[in-house]
Amino acid sequence: MEQRADRFTALSRRIWEIAEISFEEYQSSELLASELRGAGFQIKTNIGGMPTAFIASWGSGKPVIAILGEYDALPGLRQDAIPEKRPIGMLGSGHGCGHNLLGTASAFAAITIKEHLQASALKGTIRFYGCPAEENGSGKVHLGRAGVFDDCHVALTWHPDDRNEPGVKTTLANVGGYFRFRGTAAHAARAPEKGRSALDAVMLMSHAVEMLREHVPAETRIHFFVANGGSAENVVPEFSELRLIVRHPDAPTLDGIWKRILKCAEAGALATETTLELEISGSLANVLPNDTLAALSSANMRSVGGVLYDAAETEFAQKLRALLPQEGLPDLNIAARVQPVQEGVTFWSTDVGDVSWRIPTGEIRAATFVPGVAPHTWQSTACAGMGIGQKGMLVAAKTIALTGIDLFLQPVLVDEARKSFDRRRNGRSYVSKLPPDAKPRVKFPPK
């Protein structure tokens, strides 16, 4: 893998430059699919109604090991790979979550596992799942509903971070919606009594949600913005829209909070004599950790080692960290270490959670960002396009490759992963709040 590292770092840089957002990753997905096709994988495209989703498969029989890869970028985070804020263009998209690294490392690992299976004449199937729209589209929820994980035994994946962590942490389950209120327009001065303000409904709902913050568990996160508040000062707004997401690490608790938020919306409509329409925009499950896969990944990551910066990368990191709040800033050397396996909550959401409730899933984190840099920032975009991010990507690729090979060499580990899955799930069911008839919000390229 060291001998071929340059090829895959160049691939990750190319996807970083393209930076296509959710459901628009046409070039990025094709770059990865082409690399896997050239390595001997059979490619299926347009999976789950998503043109940028694909499955690359090699081998036959059991076990079937899935490697998950993402490649979508974020809007508004276009940034040069330098330690100062310098957007490329005007508010273009950028890989602030490092998915250019994520998809490339996963493909590199899948190809390496395939070559080992081929050379060793081992039975089994290795698959790379090209997963679009993690950022804004619940891509893996749609893949799961298409049944593509039903015959898989284990899924392996990773995520960029500012440290190397093969832990058993969960994430935040979430549900989001577009709350649309419709009222009656009127002249705001001459006939205000004839108007029924949709904006008033939004304001009352948002105020009620703010009051609710005092009465929800501490791990809860609620965020929203007004997407439409009217068109003119002297017209009573007949339409207004509020977009909201709520998160919590426990799905049943989240259900209860969501019901209370719905009451806040209904109260806004009732008080203003407007009507309410709700569209569920997305819903993600929390990650169900797997103890067996975490322990296996931990051993492999320790054998790979952490990320060591050269002089230029150290200078880059120091300049970037000088721009961050200094209170609570982690040690720069944390990137060179591997964290112990430990329980906890990572305060973000991912559609990997929805896969983890279907099949045993192992997810690791690798130090692609300068310690202290958070994802979804211009700083993380900068890191994802240069050596620091690329070195972390290789740590992840090697760790996943070793872990996948272990699963093929020792099928008992697959059985143990299933037992860990059953223990963690503990009879609980998985049901996505995304409506059964929800379709991916695909945007087709111009012809």
C-alpha positions in Angstrom: 0.0 0.0 0.0 2.9 2.3 0.7 4.2 1.7 -2.8 0.9 2.7 -4.3 0.0 5.6 -1.9 0.8 8.3 -4.5 -1.8 7.1 -6.9 -4.6 7.2 -4.3 -3.5 10.5 -2.7 -3.7 12.0 -6.3 -7.1 10.5 -6.7 -8.3 12.0 -3.4 -6.9 15.4 -4.5 -8.8 15.2 -7.8 -12.1 14.6 -6.0 -11.2 17.4 -3.6 -10.8 19.8 -6.5 -14.1 18.7 -8.1 -16.1 19.0 -4.8 -19.6 17.9 -5.9 -22.4 18.2 -3.4 -25.0 15.6 -2.5 -26.7 13.8 -5.4 -24.5 15.7 -7.9 -21.3 13.5 -7.5 -21.2 12.4 -11.1 -17.5 12.9 -11.7 -16.4 11.8 -8.3 -18.4 8.6 -8.3 -17.1 7.8 -11.8 -13.5 8.4 -10.8 -13.8 5.8 -7.9 -15.9 3.4 -10.0 -13.3 3.6 -12.8 -10.4 2.8 -10.3 -12.3 -0.2 -9.0 -13.3 -1.4 -12.5 -9.7 -1.3 -13.5 -8.8 -3.4 -10.5 -11.1 -6.2 -11.6 -14.4 -5.3 -9.8 -17.8 -5.7 -11.4 -19.7 -2.4 -11.3 -23.4 -1.9 -10.9 -24.6 1.7 -11.1 -27.8 3.7 -10.4 -28.6 2.0 -7.1 -31.7 2.8 -5.1 -32.8 5.4 -7.6 -29.5 7.4 -7.2 -27.4 7.8 -10.4 -24.3 8.5 -8.3 -24.6 5.4 -6.2 -22.8 2.2 -7.3 -21.6 -1.2 -6.0 -18.2 -2.7 -7.0 -18.0 -6.4 -6.3 -15.4 -9.1 -6.6 -15.3 -12.7 -5.5 -18.1 -15.2 -4.6 -19.5 -16.9 -1.6 -19.3 -16.1 2.0 -18.5 -14.0 3.9 -19.7 -10.9 2.2 -17.8 -7.9 3.5 -18.9 -4.4 2.6 -16.6 -1.3 2.5 -18.5 1.9 2.6 -17.3 5.0 0.8 -18.6 8.6 0.5 -17.6 11.4 -1.8 -20.0 14.3 -1.5 -18.9 17.8 -0.6 -20.5 20.7 1.3 -21.9 24.0 -0.1 -20.1 27.2 0.8 -16.8 25.7 1.9 -14.6 26.2 -1.1 -11.1 26.8 0.2 -7.5 26.6 -0.9 -5.2 24.1 0.8 -3.4 26.7 2.8 -3.5 27.7 6.5 -5.4 30.9 6.0 -8.9 31.6 4.8 -8.8 31.9 1.1 -11.9 30.7 -0.7 -11.5 29.5 -4.3 -14.3 31.4 -6.2 -17.4 32.7 -4.6 -19.0 30.4 -2.0 -18.4 27.2 -4.0 -18.5 23.7 -2.5 -15.7 22.2 -0.6 -14.7 18.9 1.1 -15.1 20.3 4.7 -15.9 16.8 5.9 -13.1 15.1 4.1 -15.3 12.8 2.0 -12.7 13.0 -0.8 -10.4 11.1 1.5 -13.2 8.8 2.8 -14.2 7.4 -0.5 -10.7 7.1 -1.8 -9.3 5.3 1.3 -12.3 2.9 1.3 -11.7 2.1 -2.4 -7.9 1.6 -1.7 -8.8 -0.8 1.1 -11.3 -2.8 -1.0 -8.8 -3.2 -3.8 -6.0 -4.3 -1.4 -8.4 -6.9 0.2 -9.4 -8.2 -3.2 -5.8 -8.7 -4.3 -5.1 -10.6 -1.0 -8.1 -12.8 -1.6 -7.0 -13.5 -5.1 -3.4 -14.2 -4.2 -4.4 -16.5 -1.3 -7.3 -18.2 -3.1 -9.6 -17.4 -0.2 -13.4 -17.7 -0.6 -15.6 -14.8 -0.1 -17.0 -11.5 -1.6 -15.6 -8.1 -1.1 -17.8 -5.1 -2.1 -17.3 -1.4 -2.2 -20.5 0.6 -1.8 -20.4 4.0 -3.4 -22.7 6.0 -1.1 -23.8 9.4 -2.3 -25.5 12.2 -0.3 -24.4 11.5 3.2 -24.3 15.3 4.0 -27.8 16.1 2.9 -29.8 13.3 1.5 -29.8 10.1 3.7 -28.1 8.2 0.9 -27.5 5.0 2.9 -31.1 5.0 4.1 -32.2 4.7 0.4 -29.5 2.1 -0.3 -30.8 0.0 2.7 -34.3 0.2 1.4 -33.1 -1.1 -1.9 -32.0 -4.2 -0.1 -28.3 -4.0 -1.1 -27.1 -4.8 2.4 -29.4 -7.7 3.0 -26.8 -10.4 2.2 -23.8 -8.7 3.8 -22.2 -10.1 6.9 -20.1 -7.1 8.0 -19.7 -3.5 6.9 -16.4 -1.5 7.5 -16.0 2.2 7.2 -14.3 5.3 8.6 -14.5 9.0 8.9 -12.0 11.9 8.9 -11.4 13.5 12.3 -8.6 15.2 14.2 -7.5 12.0 15.9 -7.2 8.3 15.4 -10.0 6.5 17.2 -11.1 2.9 16.7 -13.7 3.3 19.4 -17.3 2.1 20.2 -18.8 5.6 20.3 -22.3 6.2 19.1 -23.6 9.3 17.3 -26.7 11.4 17.3 -29.9 10.1 15.8 -31.7 12.9 14.0 -34.9 13.9 12.3 -35.5 17.0 10.3 -38.4 18.7 8.6 -39.6 21.6 6.5 -42.4 23.3 8.4 -44.5 25.2 5.8 -47.2 27.5 7.0 -49.9 29.0 4.7 -52.1 32.0 5.6 -53.8 34.8 3.9 -52.1 37.8 2.3 -53.4 41.3 2.9 -52.3 44.9 2.8 -50.5 45.3 6.1 -51.7 48.9 6.6 -55.1 49.2 5.0 -56.6 45.8 5.9 -54.3 44.0 8.4 -57.4 42.3 10.0 -58.0 40.4 6.8 -54.5 38.8 6.9 -53.4 35.6 8.5 -49.6 35.8 8.8 -47.6 32.6 8.0 -44.6 34.4 9.4 -46.3 34.9 12.7 -46.8 31.1 12.8 -43.1 30.5 12.2 -42.1 33.0 14.9 -44.5 31.4 17.4 -43.2 27.9 16.6 -39.6 29.0 16.9 -40.3 30.7 20.2 -42.0 27.6 21.5 -39.0 25.5 20.4 -36.7 27.9 22.3 -38.8 27.4 25.4 -38.6 23.7 24.9 -34.8 23.7 25.1 -35.0 24.0 28.9 -37.0 20.8 29.1 -35.1 18.3 27.0 -32.2 16.1 27.9 -28.7 17.7 27.9 -27.5 15.7 24.9 -30.3 17.1 22.7 -29.4 19.4 19.8 -32.0 21.5 18.0 -31.2 23.9 15.1 -33.3 25.7 12.6 -33.5 28.6 10.2 -36.3 30.6 8.4 -36.1 29.6 4.8 -38.9 31.9 3.7 -40.3 34.8 5.7 -42.4 36.7 3.2 -41.8 39.0 0.2 -42.5 42.6 1.3 -42.8 44.6 4.4 -46.3 45.9 3.7 -47.8 42.5 2.7 -49.0 40.1 5.4 -47.0 36.9 4.5 -49.2 34.2 3.2 -46.4 31.6 3.1 -43.4 31.0 5.4 -41.1 28.1 6.0 -39.0 27.0 8.9 -36.4 24.2 8.5 -35.4 22.3 11.6 -33.3 19.4 12.8 -33.4 17.8 16.2 -30.8 15.2 17.4 -30.3 12.9 20.3 -28.1 9.7 20.9 -31.2 7.6 21.8 -33.9 7.1 19.2 -36.8 6.5 21.6 -35.9 9.7 23.4 -35.7 11.5 20.1 -39.2 10.3 19.3 -40.6 12.0 22.3 -38.7 15.3 21.6 -39.9 15.3 18.0 -43.5 14.9 19.1 -43.2 17.9 21.3 -41.7 19.9 18.4 -44.7 18.9 16.3 -46.9 20.4 19.0 -44.9 23.6 18.9 -45.6 23.8 15.2 -49.3 23.0 15.6 -49.5 25.7 18.3 -48.1 28.3 15.8 -50.7 27.3 13.2 -53.6 27.3 15.7 -52.8 30.7 17.2 -52.5 32.4 13.8 -55.3 30.6 12.0 -52.9 29.3 9.4 -52.4 25.8 8.0 -49.4 23.6 8.6 -47.7 21.3 6.1 -44.7 19.2 7.1 -42.2 17.4 4.9 -39.7 15.1 6.6 -36.5 16.2 5.0 -34.2 13.5 6.5 -33.8 11.0 9.4 -30.7 9.2 10.5 -30.2 6.5 13.2 -27.5 6.7 15.8 -24.5 4.4 15.2 -24.8 1.0 16.8 -21.2 0.2 17.9 -19.7 -3.2 17.5 -17.3 -4.4 20.2 -15.7 -7.2 18.2 -15.0 -4.9 15.2 -13.8 -2.1 17.4 -11.2 -4.4 19.1 -10.1 -5.8 15.8 -9.7 -2.4 14.2 -7.9 -1.1 17.3 -5.3 -3.8 17.1 -4.8 -3.1 13.4 -4.7 0.7 13.7 -2.0 0.3 16.4 0.1 -1.8 14.1 -0.3 0.9 11.3 0.5 3.8 13.7 -0.7 7.4 13.7 0.1 10.4 11.5 3.6 11.8 11.6 4.0 15.4 10.2 7.1 16.5 8.3 8.5 20.0 8.8 6.2 21.7 6.2 3.1 20.0 7.6 4.1 20.9 11.1 4.4 24.6 10.0 1.0 24.3 8.3 -0.6 22.9 11.5 0.9 25.5 13.7 -0.3 28.4 11.5 -3.8 26.9 11.4 -4.0 26.2 15.1 -2.9 29.9 15.8 -6.3 30.9 14.3 -8.3 28.6 16.5 -9.6 29.3 20.0 -6.7 28.3 22.3 -8.8 27.2 25.3 -9.1 23.4 25.2 -6.9 23.0 22.2 -5.7 19.4 22.1 -2.0 18.5 21.9 -0.6 18.6 18.3 1.0 15.2 18.8 -2.4 13.6 19.3 -2.4 12.9 15.5 0.6 10.6 16.0 -1.2 8.5 18.7 -4.0 5.9 18.6 -6.8 6.5 21.1 -8.0 3.7 23.3 -11.3 2.0 22.6 -13.9 3.7 24.8 -17.6 4.4 25.0 -19.1 7.8 24.4 -21.1 10.0 22.0 -19.7 11.8 19.0 -21.9 14.9 18.5 -22.6 14.6 14.9 -25.0 12.4 12.8 -24.3 10.0 9.9 -26.3 7.7 7.7 -23.8 5.0 8.7 -26.0 4.6 11.7 -28.8 3.3 9.5 -26.4 0.6 8.1 -25.2 -0.3 11.6 -28.8 -1.2 12.7 -29.1 -3.6 9.7 -25.7 -5.4 9.8 -22.6 -5.4 12.1 -20.7 -2.3 11.3 -17.3 -1.1 12.3 -16.4 2.5 12.0 -13.0 4.1 12.8 -11.8 7.7 12.8 -8.4 8.8 11.4 -6.5 12.0 12.0 -6.9 13.8 8.7 -7.5 17.3 10.3 -5.0 19.2 12.3 -5.8 18.5 16.0 -8.4 21.0 17.2 -9.9 21.5 13.7 -13.6 20.7 13.5 -15.3 19.3 10.4 -17.5 21.5 8.2 -15.1 24.4 8.4 -12.7 26.1 5.9 -9.8 24.7 8.0 -11.0 21.1 7.5 -11.4 21.7 3.8 -7.8 23.0 3.7 -6.5 19.9 5.5 -8.4 17.5 3.3 -6.6 18.8 0.2 -3.0 18.4 1.4 -0.5 16.1 3.0 -2.0 16.0 6.5 -5.3 14.8 5.3 -3.8 12.4 2.8 -1.6 10.8 5.5 -4.6 10.3 7.7 -6.4 8.8 4.7 -3.7 6.2 4.4 -3.9 5.2 8.1 -7.6 4.6 7.5 -7.0 2.6 4.3 -4.4 0.4 5.8 -6.5 -0.3 9.0 -9.6 -1.2 7.0 -7.6 -3.4 4.7 -6.0 -5.3 7.6 -9.4 -5.6 9.3 -11.1 -6.9 6.2 -8.4 -9.5 5.6 -8.7 -10.7 9.2 -12.4 -11.3 8.7 -11.7 -13.4 5.6 -8.9 -15.3 7.3 -10.8 -16.0 10.5 -14.5 -16.4 9.7 -15.2 -16.9 13.5 -14.6 -13.1 13.8 -17.6 -12.6 11.5 -19.7 -14.7 13.8 -18.4 -12.8 16.9 -19.3 -9.5 15.2 -22.8 -10.8 14.7 -23.0 -11.7 18.4 -21.8 -8.2 19.4 -24.4 -6.8 17.0 -27.2 -8.8 18.6 -26.1 -7.9 22.1 -26.0 -4.2 21.4 -29.3 -4.2 19.5 -30.9 -6.2 22.3 -34.1 -6.9 20.5 -34.8 -3.3 19.6 -36.2 -2.6 16.1 -35.0 -0.2 13.5 -37.5 2.0 11.7 -36.4 5.2 9.9 -38.6 8.2 10.3 -38.0 9.0 6.6 -41.4 8.2 5.0 -41.5 4.9 3.1 -42.4 6.7 -0.1 -39.6 9.3 0.2 -37.5 9.5 -2.9 -33.9 10.7 -3.2 -33.7 14.4 -4.2 -31.7 13.6 -7.3 -30.5 16.5 -9.4 -29.6 15.4 -12.9 -26.8 17.1 -14.8 -27.7 19.4 -17.8 -27.6 17.6 -21.1 
